[in-house]
Amino acid sequence: MEPPVDLPAKPGVYLFRDENDRVIYIGKARSIKKRVASYFTSSENLPDKIRVMLKHAHRLEFILTETEREALILEANLIRRYRPRYNTRLTDDKSYPYIRISHDLFPSISIVRRTDEEGSYFGPFTDLRGMKRVFKLLRQIFGVRTCRQMKEGGCLNREIGLCLAPCVNDLDPEEYRERVRSVITVLEGRVEDVIDELSTAMWDASDKMEFERAASIRDGIEGLKKVFEELNIWRKGADLDIIGLKSLDNGDISFLLFMVRDGRIMGRESFLLQEGADLDDPLASLITQYYMTASMIPPALIVPYLPPDYRVLEEWLSEKRGERVVISLPRDERERKLLNLAEKGAEHLKPPKPPTSDALSTLKLALNLKRDINRIEAFDISNIGGRYAVGSMVVFEDGSFRKRDYKRFRIKTVAGIDDVRMMEEVIRRRLRSTDGSRLPDLLVLDGGRAQLNVALKVIDEAGVDVTALALAKRFEEIYLPHEKRPIRLEERSPALRLLKQIRDEAHRFAITYHRRLRGKDLDLSILDQIEGIGRRRKEALLRHFGSVDAIRSASIDELKSVSGIGDKIADRIYDLLHRQGGAA
């Protein structure tokens, strides 16, 4: 493209687009005019990646902002939205869980890996096993509900004493929230505050000769002490993140981040900034990308050097936190030691192996593609005689499966046995839902020529720049758009191994959903086999116990406590479900 003219000398964000109008690079600048001009006046000094980007750039657009801080935020949001091919990406191989507390009248507590729903989030927890033990203890001690939606009539957790059951008990919302506040206090690291409160309550109960209640509180205190050990917390200490970084021989930058909470290292995260050495400031890029989605920002970040725009970063972080955040060099000997430890750890981080690079290069050559293959979406159909028909879509991007982008499809328009038309429906629904910014480079279909042909028809109707192939299980033959006959790759070929891995993942995801649908109907049909169980009694049982598994776990006396279930019917239910359970 020709160098743009008449650009403003003001802060903002600029976007390079290719000939298909895809965003391929996003940057921010104090002066858009100066920054963009530097790409064209001194291109020999640019990193290889940026020079390649300029060869594919077709046009440029820009968005002005009032301040550099606004440009920083806008750049980060646009990179998250468009995922431009030539922007340096922060990668890690982990998806750490959080504990979420909902904002309902009677809040629930749950373990999640995404933070896009409304609620309060605590984490991330790097020790998954320890976090699950903490979660279990919090449920046992405080009785906060864990269901997504309260069920009429309660559930098994109520029966076994794990939940206060606000769905059936007349609870005071404020009294319930007091328990939730205690959970939050623990998750914030102030475990001893809650232990002190419970100790007072325990002695009060003992003085009133309420010994059973006192014993229950005592057990809760012992459980909290275990939580205290699991979270590895010290009382009265600093909250801060310490960031160490090292340049690797291949031009990547490795980072090690220590999360210090209440004076103790609570966890660590490692990252790789691909081709980070090409950036003006890799540390600023890490801070922007990591804290854009972080659920908790501490009041201090300890870093090995101060980025040129660190005041802008401080202002942005302070706004996200709601309180002042300081970016600082080590302020005492302990912080210096921790920073040295983080830098040594970053030095020994191994860059991820690129096992898929050869495979993707082979695929690119076989498909005669001009662009690299970064995102692959694979589709599979699962049904039994046309019933419980479902489709699956799995995503392989940047060398790994991207599970948060997986999709399930319940077939809506096809009756009977017709896998080809089902595949057509699924691909049409997938391409119809896209906003154009995250299209795949390649579709992989489980099937043969017929599946490929309907996919190509849908792609053509949608007017999108996507290619496809079909992989048949028999002989692992690959059907390509412009080849009359299928091709067969060597069994040891990295490309074939990758395609089989992606195809098999799509099959696993589809069959799991298919079996779930069949299982639901099977459970209901088991109840239908019991003499004397009509629609009303079946609904009463499910409303009371929540699921067939819970009914199976119930005793005869518990079954008889349900309205409309007498001695004979309770015996029949118990006998049949336990025969079914034994047969399974």
Secondary structure as UniProt FT lines:
FT   STRAND          12..17
FT   TURN            19..20
FT   STRAND          23..29
FT   HELIX           32..41
FT   HELIX           43..45
FT   HELIX           48..56
FT   STRAND          59..64
FT   HELIX           68..82
FT   TURN            85..86
FT   STRAND          90..91
FT   STRAND          98..101
FT   STRAND          109..112
FT   STRAND          120..122
FT   HELIX           128..142
FT   TURN            152..153
FT   HELIX           156..159
FT   TURN            160..161
FT   TURN            166..168
FT   HELIX           173..187
FT   TURN            188..189
FT   HELIX           191..207
FT   TURN            208..209
FT   HELIX           211..231
FT   STRAND          240..247
FT   TURN            249..250
FT   STRAND          253..261
FT   TURN            262..263
FT   STRAND          264..273
FT   TURN            274..275
FT   HELIX           276..278
FT   HELIX           282..293
FT   STRAND          300..302
FT   TURN            308..309
FT   HELIX           310..321
FT   STRAND          326..328
FT   HELIX           333..347
FT   TURN            355..356
FT   HELIX           357..367
FT   STRAND          375..384
FT   TURN            385..386
FT   STRAND          387..397
FT   TURN            398..399
FT   STRAND          400..401
FT   HELIX           403..405
FT   STRAND          407..410
FT   HELIX           419..433
FT   STRAND          442..446
FT   HELIX           449..462
FT   STRAND          467..472
FT   HELIX           474..476
FT   STRAND          477..479
FT   TURN            481..482
FT   TURN            491..492
FT   HELIX           494..528
FT   TURN            531..532
FT   HELIX           535..545
FT   HELIX           548..553
FT   HELIX           556..560
FT   TURN            563..564
FT   HELIX           567..583
//
